[in-house]
Amino acid sequence: MIAFERFGKRFGAQVAVEALSLRVGTGEVFALLGPNGSGKTTSLKAAAGLIAPTSGAVLLGEPPRPAVDPAARDVCSFLPQKVSFPDALTGLEVVHFYARLRGAPRSRARDVLEFTALNGAGARAVGTYSGGMIQRLGLAVASIPGAAVLLLDEPTASLDPVGLQAFHVLVEQHRRDGRTVFFTSHQLDDVERLADRIAILVEGRLIATFTRTELTGQLADRGVMRLVLGRRPADLAERLTALAPRATLEGDELVVPGPASRRPGVIAGLQDLGVDIRSLTAEEGRLDAFYRELIGDPP
């Protein structure tokens, strides 16, 4: 549905994206992560056909066409990071205008305003909207055509709680309908909750991709169990090698990294060795810490 084939983009001497190869399948929810300036927005705009590749290609739709081809643009809807609408128009007038552009029926306007909880503000001028309401209006506009591909640049950045709920519902609805969602985000909770796959860009280069299952495994491996020990055998440090090879003994505290599934076996093994466990805490792996690890950002 979306294919980046060694896509590269330069702006003068500045390299925005270099040799990006990536495929997003039909019905997939795909998140693109990366620090500021990593090439996320450039990649998304290339998928929307708004910028042409300097090298390589970006293909969209079935059958695949260059994203800059007008026929390819017909299958997608794009929401930029910052949206702006004429202050003097009402929310309903804005949605009617875009519905006409996309050839959607006027009845669709009421549906998307209700979906984004703006139906009560549809008659108000956009100039009276809060920032969160304007972002919800942008989400309503992007929803109008019911496109096969939805491209969203930082869609949750300015959303209020009502808009965030609407965004989650929109993504799940697209998944059920077999449509594709490709979005960038700094909101790691949304990425972890919604995305089927995740890609990470750093300085214009793809450094990692994960399915949701793979990501869950990576985070599980970064979990830690901490036990405060009382009575224990003098040779416990040596005997830990067989029981928990990655464990470390720091005074009275035993630190055992690894997934939660292994913890009951470690606890049972310690009890068999005659270890007195006085207290136990567990910390699960966090996406934010894993993300910082991948991009080389110290905690």
C-alpha positions as CSV (number, residue, x, y, z in Angstrom):
1,M,0.0,0.0,0.0
2,I,2.9,2.3,0.8
3,A,6.5,1.5,-0.4
4,F,9.6,3.5,0.1
5,E,12.3,2.2,-2.2
6,R,15.6,3.6,-1.3
7,F,13.9,7.0,-0.9
8,G,16.2,9.9,-0.4
9,K,15.5,13.6,-0.1
10,R,17.9,16.5,0.0
11,F,17.2,20.2,0.4
12,G,20.3,21.8,-1.1
13,A,23.3,20.4,0.9
14,Q,21.0,19.2,3.7
15,V,20.2,15.5,3.7
16,A,16.7,15.0,5.2
17,V,16.2,11.2,4.4
18,E,18.8,8.8,3.0
19,A,18.1,5.4,1.3
20,L,14.9,4.6,3.2
21,S,13.4,1.3,2.3
22,L,10.1,0.5,4.0
23,R,6.8,-1.1,3.2
24,V,3.4,-0.5,4.9
25,G,0.8,-3.1,4.2
26,T,-2.9,-2.8,3.5
27,G,-4.9,-2.5,6.8
28,E,-1.7,-1.9,8.8
29,V,-1.3,0.8,11.5
30,F,2.3,1.9,11.2
31,A,4.1,4.4,13.4
32,L,7.2,6.4,12.5
33,L,9.3,7.5,15.4
34,G,12.4,9.7,15.7
35,P,13.9,12.8,17.2
36,N,13.3,16.2,15.8
37,G,15.0,16.6,12.4
38,S,15.1,12.8,11.8
39,G,13.1,12.9,8.5
40,K,9.7,11.8,9.7
41,T,7.7,14.7,8.3
42,T,9.7,14.6,5.0
43,S,8.9,10.9,4.6
44,L,5.2,11.4,5.4
45,K,4.9,14.3,2.9
46,A,6.6,12.1,0.3
47,A,4.0,9.4,0.9
48,A,1.3,12.1,0.4
49,G,2.9,13.2,-2.9
50,L,3.6,16.7,-1.6
51,I,7.4,16.4,-2.2
52,A,9.3,14.5,-4.9
53,P,12.2,12.2,-4.1
54,T,15.7,13.3,-4.8
55,S,16.5,9.6,-5.3
56,G,14.7,6.4,-5.1
57,A,10.9,6.2,-5.2
58,V,7.8,6.3,-3.0
59,L,4.8,4.3,-4.3
60,L,1.2,4.4,-3.1
61,G,-1.9,2.4,-3.6
62,E,-2.9,-0.8,-5.4
63,P,-1.7,-1.0,-8.1
64,P,1.3,0.9,-6.8
65,R,1.9,4.3,-8.4
66,P,4.4,7.1,-7.7
67,A,3.0,9.1,-4.8
68,V,3.4,12.3,-6.8
69,D,1.0,10.9,-9.4
70,P,-2.5,12.5,-9.0
71,A,-4.1,9.1,-9.3
72,A,-2.1,7.9,-6.3
73,R,-3.1,10.9,-4.2
74,D,-6.8,10.0,-4.7
75,V,-6.4,7.0,-2.3
76,C,-5.0,9.0,0.6
77,S,-5.9,11.7,3.1
78,F,-3.2,13.8,4.8
79,L,-3.2,15.6,8.1
80,P,-0.2,18.0,8.7
81,Q,1.3,18.6,12.1
82,K,0.0,22.1,12.2
83,V,-3.5,22.8,10.7
84,S,-5.0,26.2,10.0
85,F,-8.4,27.2,8.8
86,P,-10.0,30.6,8.1
87,D,-11.1,32.2,11.4
88,A,-14.3,33.6,9.9
89,L,-15.7,30.3,8.7
90,T,-17.6,28.0,11.0
91,G,-16.5,24.5,11.6
92,L,-19.4,23.2,9.5
93,E,-18.4,25.5,6.6
94,V,-14.8,24.3,6.7
95,V,-15.9,20.6,6.6
96,H,-18.4,21.3,3.8
97,F,-15.6,23.0,1.7
98,Y,-13.3,20.0,2.0
99,A,-16.2,17.6,1.4
100,R,-16.8,19.3,-1.9
101,L,-13.1,19.1,-2.8
102,R,-13.1,15.3,-2.1
103,G,-16.4,14.7,-3.8
104,A,-18.0,13.5,-0.5
105,P,-21.7,14.1,0.2
106,R,-22.7,17.0,2.5
107,S,-24.2,14.5,5.0
108,R,-20.6,13.4,5.6
109,A,-19.8,16.7,7.2
110,R,-22.3,16.1,10.1
111,D,-20.9,12.6,10.6
112,V,-17.3,13.7,11.0
113,L,-18.1,16.6,13.2
114,E,-20.1,14.3,15.5
115,F,-17.3,11.8,15.4
116,T,-14.8,14.4,16.6
117,A,-17.2,15.8,19.2
118,L,-17.5,19.1,17.4
119,N,-21.1,18.8,16.4
120,G,-22.1,21.2,19.2
121,A,-19.5,23.8,17.9
122,G,-20.1,23.4,14.2
123,A,-22.0,26.7,13.9
124,R,-19.3,28.6,15.7
125,A,-16.5,30.5,13.9
126,V,-13.2,28.8,13.9
127,G,-11.6,31.9,15.4
128,T,-13.4,31.0,18.7
129,Y,-12.0,27.5,18.8
130,S,-9.3,26.4,21.2
131,G,-6.1,24.7,19.9
132,G,-7.4,21.3,20.8
133,M,-10.7,22.0,18.9
134,I,-8.8,23.1,15.8
135,Q,-6.8,19.9,15.9
136,R,-10.0,17.9,16.2
137,L,-11.4,19.9,13.2
138,G,-8.3,18.8,11.2
139,L,-9.0,15.2,12.2
140,A,-12.5,15.7,11.0
141,V,-11.3,17.0,7.6
142,A,-8.9,14.2,7.2
143,S,-11.7,11.7,7.9
144,I,-14.0,13.0,5.2
145,P,-13.0,10.9,2.2
146,G,-12.8,7.6,4.1
147,A,-9.5,7.1,2.1
148,A,-7.7,3.8,1.9
149,V,-4.6,5.4,3.3
150,L,-4.6,7.9,6.2
151,L,-1.3,9.9,6.6
152,L,-1.1,11.7,10.0
153,D,1.8,13.9,11.1
154,E,2.0,14.2,14.9
155,P,-1.8,13.8,15.1
156,T,-2.0,13.8,18.9
157,A,0.4,16.7,19.6
158,S,-2.3,19.2,20.4
159,L,-5.3,17.0,21.0
160,D,-7.3,17.4,24.1
161,P,-8.7,14.2,25.9
162,V,-11.9,14.2,23.8
163,G,-9.9,14.5,20.6
164,L,-7.4,11.8,21.7
165,Q,-10.3,9.4,22.3
166,A,-11.6,10.3,18.8
167,F,-8.2,9.6,17.3
168,H,-8.0,6.2,18.9
169,V,-11.5,5.3,17.7
170,L,-10.5,6.5,14.2
171,V,-7.4,4.3,14.1
172,E,-9.2,1.2,15.3
173,Q,-12.0,1.8,12.8
174,H,-9.5,2.0,9.9
175,R,-7.9,-1.2,11.1
176,R,-11.2,-3.0,11.2
177,D,-12.1,-1.7,7.7
178,G,-8.8,-2.9,6.3
179,R,-7.5,0.6,5.6
180,T,-3.9,1.8,6.3
181,V,-2.8,4.3,8.9
182,F,0.7,5.7,8.7
183,F,1.5,8.3,11.4
184,T,4.4,10.0,13.1
185,S,4.3,10.7,16.8
186,H,6.3,11.7,19.9
187,Q,3.5,10.2,22.1
188,L,5.0,6.9,22.9
189,D,1.9,5.6,24.8
190,D,-0.2,6.0,21.6
191,V,2.4,4.3,19.5
192,E,2.7,1.3,21.9
193,R,-1.1,1.0,22.1
194,L,-2.1,1.5,18.5
195,A,0.7,0.5,16.1
196,D,1.1,-2.9,14.5
197,R,4.6,-2.0,13.5
198,I,7.1,0.7,14.4
199,A,10.0,2.2,12.5
200,I,12.7,4.5,14.0
201,L,14.5,7.1,12.0
202,V,17.7,8.9,13.2
203,E,19.3,11.6,11.1
204,G,17.4,10.5,8.0
205,R,18.3,6.8,8.3
206,L,16.2,3.9,9.3
207,I,17.8,2.2,12.4
208,A,15.1,-0.3,13.5
209,T,11.7,-1.7,12.8
210,F,9.6,-3.8,15.2
211,T,6.3,-5.6,15.1
212,R,4.1,-5.2,18.2
213,T,5.1,-8.7,19.3
214,E,8.8,-7.9,18.8
215,L,8.5,-4.7,20.7
216,T,6.7,-6.5,23.6
217,G,9.6,-8.9,23.7
218,Q,12.2,-6.2,23.7
219,L,10.5,-4.4,26.6
220,A,10.1,-7.6,28.5
221,D,13.8,-8.3,28.3
222,R,14.4,-4.9,29.8
223,G,12.3,-5.6,32.9
224,V,14.0,-5.8,36.3
225,M,13.1,-7.6,39.5
226,R,14.7,-6.4,42.7
227,L,14.8,-8.5,45.9
228,V,16.0,-7.5,49.3
229,L,17.6,-10.5,50.9
230,G,18.0,-11.6,54.5
231,R,19.7,-14.9,55.3
232,R,21.5,-16.5,52.4
233,P,24.3,-19.0,51.7
234,A,27.8,-17.6,51.6
235,D,28.4,-18.9,48.1
236,L,25.2,-17.4,46.7
237,A,27.0,-15.2,44.2
238,E,28.6,-18.3,42.6
239,R,25.4,-20.3,42.6
240,L,23.5,-17.5,40.9
241,T,25.3,-18.3,37.6
242,A,23.1,-21.3,37.0
243,L,20.0,-19.8,38.4
244,A,20.0,-16.3,36.9
245,P,23.1,-15.6,34.8
246,R,22.4,-11.9,34.4
247,A,21.6,-11.3,38.0
248,T,23.8,-9.1,40.2
249,L,24.2,-9.0,43.9
250,E,24.6,-5.5,45.3
251,G,24.9,-5.7,49.1
252,D,21.6,-7.0,50.4
253,E,19.8,-6.4,47.0
254,L,19.6,-8.9,44.2
255,V,18.9,-7.4,40.8
256,V,17.5,-9.8,38.2
257,P,16.9,-8.4,34.7
258,G,14.7,-10.2,32.2
259,P,11.0,-10.9,31.4
260,A,8.3,-11.4,34.1
261,S,7.8,-15.0,32.9
262,R,11.2,-16.0,34.4
263,R,10.7,-14.5,37.8
264,P,8.7,-17.3,39.5
265,G,11.5,-19.8,38.6
266,V,14.2,-17.5,40.1
267,I,12.2,-17.0,43.3
268,A,11.6,-20.7,43.7
269,G,15.3,-21.4,43.0
270,L,16.3,-18.9,45.7
271,Q,14.0,-20.4,48.2
272,D,15.4,-23.9,47.4
273,L,18.8,-22.4,48.3
274,G,17.6,-21.3,51.6
275,V,17.5,-17.6,50.8
276,D,15.3,-15.4,52.9
277,I,13.5,-12.9,50.6
278,R,12.4,-9.8,52.7
279,S,10.9,-7.7,49.9
280,L,10.4,-7.7,46.2
281,T,9.7,-5.1,43.6
282,A,9.4,-5.3,39.8
283,E,9.9,-2.8,37.0
284,E,8.7,-3.5,33.5
285,G,10.6,-2.3,30.5
286,R,9.5,1.1,29.2
287,L,9.2,2.2,25.6
288,D,10.6,5.6,26.4
289,A,13.8,4.2,27.9
290,F,14.1,1.7,25.0
291,Y,13.6,4.5,22.5
292,R,16.4,6.6,24.1
293,E,18.6,3.6,24.0
294,L,18.0,3.1,20.2
295,I,18.6,6.7,19.3
296,G,21.7,7.0,21.5
297,D,20.1,9.5,23.9
298,P,21.4,9.1,27.5
299,P,18.7,8.5,30.1
